[in-house]
Structures are given as structure tokens and as C-alpha cells.
Amino acid sequence: MQNAHIWHKLNIRWYKVILFSLVLLFFQNNLVKAQQKSFIFNPSGSDNEPLSYGFFLAAHNSSLRIKYADNFLNPDYPNLDKVRAIMPSFSPGFALGFLVTARLHDQFNLMFTPKVGFYEYRTELQLFTDDPDAINGVGINAVPLLTEETLVEIPLLLKYKSQRFNNTRMFFIGGLNGQFRTKNQEEANEDPVALKGSDVALEMGMGFDLYFKFFKFSPEIRFSHGLMNLYQEGYSDERMTGAISSIKRKSITIYLNFQ
């Protein structure tokens, strides 16, 4: 009798297990069907094409990296006893261009993205002045200096993409950017901070590929660091003569890419 009672309990438990499994399977199938109905795989972006094209708009914040010369702290050097500091600041600008994408692998692309960028470089020259109302009789006069440039840029970049998840992909991008100023050197030498006309920049960034029904949208943030010394000694504001050893460009850019 005891054995029959035990088997009776086991049969009830197996019945419950089977019933629970069937209910779980039913809800799982309904969930999968609901996901299939709500999610649509968008084939936009031409990821499988050997070459694809697009365009982009960009907004940047750019500045100059200034390195002081050894003479800057020498009080006996002519004119520099009046210079307190040379302070560059970030200034906004924008760029536009088009992109050509060469497919190397499902997760690797070679990007050619020529563009035209409009830049402003603002620098504040701080000078000591005689001020009887200031402490120790010394005041500070801040002189704003502005250099405007239009650059033709030719970046060549390598893009690494993650595996696609639904209609989203994350990517990292980096490479070199050749930069060429549109105005000639004689005109540029009249700027308060005179710069050379060509540069090479190292660029690194990250972003997302978002696949929509008719196009792929890729927001991206990218950092650019110039590699060449652009300072034109003898042509900039004469009050800075001997104070600077090198000037390089740097920028942070938000790209809105469409393919």
C-alpha cells in the first residue's frame, strides 16, 4: 500500500511538471512571435557592398596647443618681461563632406572622407601693464587674437565594427588626416597667430551605426591631434616673439553620417 501511495505522488508531480512545461513552451512561442512582429531587420547601409557612399555634417570645437619656448621664463629676453601668458581657447566651427566606404570584412571598413572645414582659433595674449590701482602697481591687459582658416581635409580611416545586434552596431575608428589651408602663406602671415598651410593629424573616435528603413545613420565623436609644428616664427604678433616654440591643432568633432 505504501508503494502505491508513493507512485501516486510521483505521478501527480510528473503531471504538474509536464503541464508547467507545456504552459512555458506556449508563452515562449508567443513571445518569439511577438518579437518577430515588432522587430524588422532593416537592410539599409549597403554593408555587403564592396563600395558604398554617403555624406556627413559635422560640428567641431577646435583650439591650438601652444608650447612655450625656454626663453619665456627668461626676464632678460627682450619684450617677454611684459608677457604673462598666452592662452588658447576652444572655438566652434563646422564641416561638411562625403564618404566612400570600402568593405574589407564584415567588421572592418576602409573609410575615405574628404571634407571642407571652417575653423576659428582664438588666443588670449595676457600682458603686464602699469596700473596704480592694482596690487603692486601691476595690472593685466588681455588682448584677444583671432585666426580664421578654411581647411580641405582628406582623412583615411580604418573602421572596426562590432557584430550587428538587431539594427544597431557600435564601431571604433582611427587613422590619419591630411589638412591643407585654402589661403596662401603670404595672406596667412598677416594673421596675429601665423600658421603654416599644411598639417597631418592623428584621429580617433567611436560611434554607432543605426539602421533605418531607407538609410543608415551613424553618429560619431572623433578626436583630432595635429602632429606638425605650424608656428611661423617672426610673422605672428611681435609681442610674442621668442615666447613660443611650437603650435599644433587639436579638435573634438561630432559627425552625423548618412549612407
C-alpha positions in Angstrom: 0.0 0.0 0.0 2.9 2.3 0.8 4.5 1.8 -2.6 1.3 2.6 -4.3 0.9 5.8 -2.4 4.4 6.9 -3.4 3.9 6.2 -7.0 0.6 8.1 -6.8 2.5 11.2 -5.6 5.2 10.8 -8.3 2.5 10.6 -11.0 0.9 13.8 -9.7 4.3 15.6 -9.7 5.2 14.5 -13.2 1.8 15.7 -14.3 2.5 19.1 -12.8 5.9 19.2 -14.4 4.6 18.3 -17.9 1.7 20.8 -17.5 4.1 23.6 -16.4 6.5 22.8 -19.4 3.6 23.0 -21.9 2.5 26.3 -20.5 6.1 27.7 -20.6 6.5 26.5 -24.1 3.3 28.1 -25.1 4.3 31.5 -23.7 7.8 31.2 -25.2 6.4 30.6 -28.7 4.0 33.6 -28.3 6.9 35.8 -27.1 9.1 34.9 -30.1 6.2 35.5 -32.5 5.6 38.9 -30.9 9.3 39.9 -31.2 9.3 38.8 -34.8 6.3 41.0 -35.5 7.7 44.0 -33.6 11.2 43.8 -34.9 12.0 44.5 -38.6 15.5 43.9 -39.8 16.5 46.9 -41.9 18.9 46.0 -44.8 20.0 49.7 -45.3 23.6 50.9 -45.3 25.0 48.7 -48.1 27.2 46.8 -45.6 27.7 43.9 -48.0 28.6 46.1 -51.0 32.4 46.4 -51.8 31.9 50.1 -52.2 29.3 52.4 -50.7 28.8 56.1 -50.5 27.3 58.8 -48.3 27.7 62.3 -46.9 28.1 63.9 -43.5 27.7 67.1 -41.5 30.0 67.9 -38.6 30.3 70.4 -35.8 33.6 70.8 -34.0 35.3 72.6 -31.2 38.9 73.4 -32.1 41.9 75.0 -30.3 45.7 75.4 -30.6 48.2 73.6 -28.4 50.9 76.1 -27.6 54.3 75.1 -26.2 56.3 77.8 -24.6 59.9 78.4 -25.6 62.7 78.2 -23.0 63.1 82.0 -23.2 59.6 82.5 -22.0 60.7 82.4 -18.3 63.9 84.5 -19.0 63.2 88.0 -17.7 66.2 89.4 -19.6 64.8 88.3 -23.0 63.5 91.4 -25.0 59.7 92.0 -24.8 59.0 88.9 -22.8 59.1 90.6 -19.4 55.7 92.1 -20.4 54.1 88.8 -21.3 52.2 87.0 -18.5 50.6 84.1 -20.5 49.4 83.0 -24.0 46.1 81.2 -23.5 44.4 79.4 -26.4 40.7 78.6 -26.1 38.2 76.4 -27.9 36.0 77.9 -30.6 33.1 76.3 -32.5 33.0 75.6 -36.2 31.5 73.2 -38.8 32.4 71.0 -41.7 30.7 69.0 -44.4 31.8 66.3 -46.8 31.2 62.9 -48.3 32.4 59.5 -47.5 33.5 56.4 -49.5 33.5 53.1 -47.7 35.5 50.1 -48.9 34.4 46.8 -47.3 37.4 44.7 -46.2 35.5 42.4 -43.9 32.1 42.2 -42.2 33.7 44.1 -39.3 36.4 46.1 -41.0 36.0 49.0 -43.4 38.4 51.5 -45.0 37.0 55.0 -45.0 37.9 57.9 -47.3 36.1 61.0 -46.0 37.2 64.3 -47.7 35.6 67.4 -46.3 35.8 71.2 -46.1 36.1 72.6 -42.5 35.7 76.1 -41.3 37.8 76.9 -38.2 38.4 79.8 -35.8 41.4 79.8 -33.4 41.2 82.2 -30.5 44.1 83.1 -28.4 44.4 85.5 -25.5 47.7 87.3 -25.0 47.9 88.5 -21.4 50.3 91.4 -20.8 51.6 93.1 -17.7 50.7 96.8 -17.5 51.3 99.7 -15.2 48.2 100.1 -13.0 48.5 102.3 -9.9 45.2 101.0 -8.6 46.3 97.3 -8.8 48.3 95.4 -6.2 52.0 96.2 -6.5 51.0 98.7 -9.2 50.9 96.0 -11.9 47.7 95.2 -13.9 46.9 92.7 -16.7 45.7 93.6 -20.1 44.1 90.7 -22.1 44.5 91.0 -25.9 42.3 88.7 -28.0 43.8 87.3 -31.1 41.8 85.6 -33.8 43.0 83.3 -36.7 40.4 82.1 -39.2 41.1 79.2 -41.6 39.3 77.1 -44.2 40.8 73.7 -44.5 40.4 71.0 -47.1 40.9 67.7 -45.3 41.5 64.2 -46.6 41.1 61.6 -43.8 41.9 58.0 -44.5 40.5 55.9 -41.6 40.1 52.3 -40.5 36.7 51.4 -39.0 36.2 48.4 -36.8 32.5 47.4 -36.2 31.0 45.1 -33.6 28.7 42.3 -34.5 25.3 43.7 -35.6 22.6 43.4 -32.9 19.2 44.0 -34.4 19.5 47.4 -36.2 22.5 48.7 -34.2 26.3 48.4 -34.3 29.0 50.0 -32.3 32.2 51.0 -34.0 35.7 52.4 -33.4 37.5 54.5 -36.0 41.0 55.9 -36.4 43.6 57.0 -38.9 45.4 60.0 -40.4 44.0 63.2 -41.8 45.9 65.4 -44.3 44.9 69.1 -43.9 45.5 71.9 -46.4 44.6 75.5 -45.9 42.9 77.3 -48.8 44.5 80.8 -48.4 48.2 81.3 -49.4 51.0 81.7 -47.0 51.5 85.4 -47.6 47.9 86.1 -46.6 48.2 83.8 -43.6 51.4 85.6 -42.4 49.2 88.7 -41.7 47.2 86.8 -39.0 48.1 87.6 -35.4 49.0 84.0 -34.9 50.5 82.9 -38.2 50.4 79.2 -39.0 51.8 77.1 -41.8 49.4 75.8 -44.5 49.6 72.0 -44.3 49.3 69.5 -41.5 48.8 65.8 -40.7 46.5 64.9 -37.8 46.0 61.7 -35.9 42.3 60.9 -35.5 40.5 58.5 -33.1 36.8 58.1 -32.4 33.8 55.9 -31.8 30.1 55.8 -32.7 27.1 53.8 -33.6 25.6 52.5 -36.9 21.8 52.8 -36.7 19.9 51.0 -39.5 16.6 52.6 -40.6 14.3 51.5 -43.4 15.8 53.6 -46.2 19.2 54.7 -44.8 21.9 54.1 -42.2 22.6 56.9 -39.7 25.9 56.9 -37.8 26.5 59.5 -35.1 30.2 59.7 -34.1 32.6 61.6 -31.9 36.2 62.0 -33.0 39.3 63.5 -31.5 42.0 65.0 -33.7 45.6 65.9 -32.7 47.9 67.7 -35.1 51.4 66.2 -35.5 53.3 69.0 -37.1 54.6 72.3 -35.7 52.7 75.0 -37.5 54.2 78.1 -35.9 55.5 80.8 -38.2 58.3 82.5 -36.1 58.7 86.1 -37.0 55.2 86.6 -38.6 52.9 86.4 -35.6 52.2 89.3 -33.2 55.6 90.8 -32.4 54.8 90.8 -28.6 55.0 87.0 -28.7 58.4 86.9 -30.4 60.6 84.3 -28.6 57.8 83.1 -26.4 56.6 80.1 -28.4 58.4 77.0 -29.6 55.5 75.1 -31.3 51.8 75.4 -32.1 49.7 72.4 -33.1 46.0 72.0 -33.8 43.5 69.9 -31.8 39.8 69.5 -32.1 36.7 67.5 -30.9 34.2 66.8 -33.6 30.6 65.4 -33.7 29.8 63.7 -37.1 26.4 62.9 -38.4 27.0 60.3 -41.2 24.3 59.2 -43.7 24.5 56.2 -46.0 
